[in-house]
């Protein structure tokens, strides 16, 4: 006889571990935080704006501007995210030959280059606006040490299995410009359309994210950054990983949906949708045009 187990519809509170004996010592800090949250909530109700919390960061160091964000807090609604220009960084992620150029890592795997190269059209505009408004620009670049000592065996193996002609990480494809995802290789370099200029920050990372395998967050801390505007590739992997890491430690993250791309269109769209779930579980979503308009209204650009 087959027994069909009824699915649990909701969890049941336990009689154990409901409160720690020193919980009462935490009430002051908790009440203060919730009071600030209540103020922010009332402000949002009035203005539909997620304001820069000056109680937390102090007075603005630059100029305040705000950007229209879509599907927040609910799908079909719009709100504004406010920025302090001096505490904001535009983060350009992994626009390298290996991810959006011929004979690079993505090309060798057989994915359409247009999926990861098309966002360059819009990322270039966002970069121009950030530079014109004196917003900090931080570039990220994925790659491994020349001896591959910082690259996991399973990552290299998977890359070789999926690639055309079995050319994986650390190897150079026929007609290619360098060894794939290797620091110092030409294919590892950032493409001309969005390459760094004097004074911009360049962070190298040995993985999809930045928290464990780079000094990205240390750099942001030294620069006094609180808000991030994200563009780059790929939406569902490196961009999403960095956004999640940053969101978890309190950075306000805005994803420019026309400035990101993935090897698969479906994954790209799903990744953007997932950011907007639960009222913006990983941050906010907007686009290049709304960023431009926000900077223009604040007279940061003409």
QUIDA-V96857 format. One record per residue. RES is the residue in three letters. D_FIRST is the distance of its C-alpha to the first C-alpha in Angstrom with 2 decimals. Layout:
RES:D_FIRST
RES:D_FIRST
This chain:
UNK:0.00
UNK:3.82
UNK:6.37
UNK:9.64
UNK:12.60
UNK:15.65
UNK:18.66
UNK:21.64
UNK:24.55
UNK:27.35
UNK:28.27
UNK:29.33
UNK:32.77
UNK:32.99
UNK:35.46
UNK:36.79
UNK:39.22
UNK:40.28
UNK:43.96
UNK:46.12
UNK:49.08
UNK:51.57
UNK:50.06
UNK:53.13
UNK:55.36
UNK:53.71
UNK:54.26
UNK:57.72
UNK:56.67
UNK:53.59
UNK:55.68
UNK:58.29
UNK:55.75
UNK:54.13
UNK:57.63
UNK:58.31
UNK:55.00
UNK:55.98
UNK:59.30
UNK:57.66
UNK:55.28
UNK:58.23
UNK:60.11
UNK:57.20
UNK:56.93
UNK:60.64
UNK:60.97
UNK:57.49
UNK:58.66
UNK:57.05
UNK:60.37
UNK:61.54
UNK:61.29
UNK:64.87
UNK:64.10
UNK:62.02
UNK:64.10
UNK:67.56
UNK:69.87
UNK:69.40
UNK:70.95
UNK:71.09
UNK:70.68
UNK:67.71
UNK:65.98
UNK:62.75
UNK:60.39
UNK:58.25
UNK:54.53
UNK:51.87
UNK:48.62
UNK:49.36
UNK:48.21
UNK:46.04
UNK:45.67
UNK:48.65
UNK:50.92
UNK:53.76
UNK:55.26
UNK:57.93
UNK:57.75
UNK:61.10
UNK:62.59
UNK:65.61
UNK:67.14
UNK:68.31
UNK:64.89
UNK:62.99
UNK:62.11
UNK:61.13
UNK:58.75
UNK:58.78
UNK:55.89
UNK:55.92
UNK:58.03
UNK:58.81
UNK:59.47
UNK:56.28
UNK:54.25
UNK:56.35
UNK:58.97
UNK:59.37
UNK:58.26
UNK:56.62
UNK:53.16
UNK:51.41
UNK:53.45
UNK:52.64
UNK:48.91
UNK:49.42
UNK:48.88
UNK:51.35
UNK:54.20
UNK:54.82
UNK:51.67
UNK:53.17
UNK:56.86
UNK:57.03
UNK:56.65
UNK:59.94
UNK:61.78
UNK:60.73
UNK:60.60
UNK:64.24
UNK:65.10
UNK:63.27
UNK:65.04
UNK:68.38
UNK:67.85
UNK:66.79
UNK:69.87
UNK:72.16
UNK:70.94
UNK:71.19
UNK:67.48
UNK:66.45
UNK:64.76
UNK:62.39
UNK:61.21
UNK:58.23
UNK:57.95
UNK:55.07
UNK:56.12
UNK:56.20
UNK:58.93
UNK:60.73
UNK:59.21
UNK:55.64
UNK:55.33
UNK:53.73
UNK:51.19
UNK:47.76
UNK:47.03
UNK:43.72
UNK:45.59
UNK:48.17
UNK:45.64
UNK:43.62
UNK:46.91
UNK:47.97
UNK:44.73
UNK:44.75
UNK:48.52
UNK:50.57
UNK:52.25
UNK:50.35
UNK:52.87
UNK:51.34
UNK:52.62
UNK:55.93
UNK:56.82
UNK:59.18
UNK:58.16
UNK:60.67
UNK:63.12
UNK:61.76
UNK:63.98
UNK:62.44
UNK:59.59
UNK:56.42
UNK:55.81
UNK:58.50
UNK:61.00
UNK:64.42
UNK:63.22
UNK:64.45
UNK:60.97
UNK:60.05
UNK:62.80
UNK:62.49
UNK:63.47
UNK:66.90
UNK:65.73
UNK:64.59
UNK:66.16
UNK:67.42
UNK:71.02
UNK:73.34
UNK:72.14
UNK:68.43
UNK:65.82
UNK:63.80
UNK:60.80
UNK:59.17
UNK:55.54
UNK:53.48
UNK:50.16
UNK:48.51
UNK:49.25
UNK:52.41
UNK:51.50
UNK:50.94
UNK:53.00
UNK:56.19
UNK:58.74
UNK:57.93
UNK:57.34
UNK:60.34
UNK:62.45
UNK:61.24
UNK:62.02
UNK:65.51
UNK:66.09
UNK:65.02
UNK:62.35
UNK:59.87
UNK:58.76
UNK:57.48
UNK:57.61
UNK:55.33
UNK:55.74
UNK:54.82
UNK:52.15
UNK:49.33
UNK:47.85
UNK:44.30
UNK:45.30
UNK:48.69
UNK:49.71
UNK:46.40
UNK:46.25
UNK:49.81
UNK:49.30
UNK:46.28
UNK:48.21
UNK:51.25
UNK:49.37
UNK:47.73
UNK:51.19
UNK:52.75
UNK:54.44
UNK:54.60
UNK:53.31
UNK:54.13
UNK:52.64
UNK:54.84
UNK:52.35
UNK:54.94
UNK:56.05
UNK:52.73
UNK:50.81
UNK:47.87
UNK:47.16
UNK:44.51
UNK:45.35
UNK:41.80
UNK:41.62
UNK:45.07
UNK:44.15
UNK:40.90
UNK:42.85
UNK:45.41
UNK:42.86
UNK:41.16
UNK:44.56
UNK:44.88
UNK:41.53
UNK:41.64
UNK:45.32
UNK:46.24
UNK:43.95
UNK:46.04
UNK:49.31
UNK:50.96
UNK:51.40
UNK:54.64
UNK:56.80
UNK:60.22
UNK:61.99
UNK:60.96
UNK:62.00
UNK:65.34
UNK:65.84
UNK:65.12
UNK:67.60
UNK:70.14
UNK:69.94
UNK:70.59
UNK:73.55
UNK:72.20
UNK:72.69
UNK:74.95
